Amino acid sequence: MLRASAKADDFLVAESAAMRAVIAKIDAFADGDGPVLVAGEHGVGRELVARVLHHKGPRRKRPFIAVRPSFESADVSPDDDADAGADAACERARRALRAATGGTLLVKDLSDLSSPSQKTLRRAIRERRERDGFDVHVVATADIDLDHAVDASIVSRDLYELFATRHIHVPALRDRTDDLPVLFARWIRHYGSEIGRGRPAVSSRALARLAAYPWPGNVAELKSIARRLVVRVARSRIEAGDIDEVLPVVAERVPLEDLAFEEMVKAKLAGLLARIDGYPVHDLYDKVLARVERPLFDLVLAHTGGNQLAAAKILGLNRNTLRKKLAGLGAGAKKPQREDRALDGD
């Protein structure tokens, strides 16, 4: 959570195109009118987006109330005059709506709302403009699987459709790495000021380490890493070694298109050799060549429209040689042996 003196806008960094799209949606939906759904993976900053949405709108001087799916919140006081016979979840929802009157009610994790609470929220949204309705701007957060929750009847389709035209998708941190240096610097400064010390500089190699990490915990994980580094590093600069000490070790994932052809073959063969351990394979060379030749011939023939003469010319083979190879590769209609299944990865 931010200090009272910190501004939510300061931490909504939009150096990346993905986050500039989020800012555009916030500007479009900050009228404090129709309900807004803020979706994304956990840890991406969905509540932060909701707070900025509130602060940019006409309701900024009115309450911002964030509640869990049970509608419980430290900002919502129990109502001693509540009807003891009323459904507890519905009564908590009504108390939250009353507390947020004139302002914004943030309902976290829409897919975890109980059915009675969904009905109360749906009614409140529909009746907002009526005399007895709650004058509240409703914002909800959801994960990226909300559509599946609707299909499974976990979330009411009627409730979901009230948010249909006003969605904000917050991208994962791994999809907005242009924002990472500025985000990291701001959280370093934030936690440094909390303990009364200046903001340390960050080396380019340290930033490269951060950019290479996949951030499964998104911005929430980045905040945690920044806090740990501020506490651990007493020097005036954070180095790559400091990052290595606090980041979890993960296997580096290299995009397939960035691998040389030989490296792709090696990667495939490494898995193949692991799978055939214990199988009685004695003709690996021929089997591997057959698996390379078959897709090569298929692609070249497709390129030439089935013209074997043109395909042989591209491949640098005699036409008769190509025909023999094609006949040999096509003769494998027999049932695969155990070692063949291992080679094919089944």
Secondary structure as UniProt FT lines:
FT   TURN            4..5
FT   HELIX           8..11
FT   HELIX           17..29
FT   TURN            30..31
FT   STRAND          36..39
FT   TURN            42..43
FT   HELIX           46..55
FT   TURN            58..61
FT   STRAND          64..67
FT   TURN            69..70
FT   TURN            74..75
FT   TURN            80..81
FT   TURN            84..85
FT   HELIX           88..99
FT   TURN            100..102
FT   STRAND          104..107
FT   HELIX           110..112
FT   HELIX           115..126
FT   TURN            127..129
FT   TURN            131..132
FT   STRAND          137..142
FT   TURN            144..145
FT   HELIX           146..151
FT   TURN            152..153
FT   HELIX           157..162
FT   TURN            163..165
FT   STRAND          167..169
FT   HELIX           173..175
FT   HELIX           177..179
FT   HELIX           180..194
FT   TURN            195..196
FT   STRAND          201..202
FT   HELIX           204..212
FT   TURN            216..217
FT   HELIX           218..232
FT   STRAND          237..238
FT   HELIX           240..246
FT   HELIX           256..258
FT   HELIX           261..275
FT   TURN            276..278
FT   HELIX           284..303
FT   TURN            304..306
FT   HELIX           308..315
FT   HELIX           319..329
FT   TURN            330..331
FT   HELIX           338..344
//
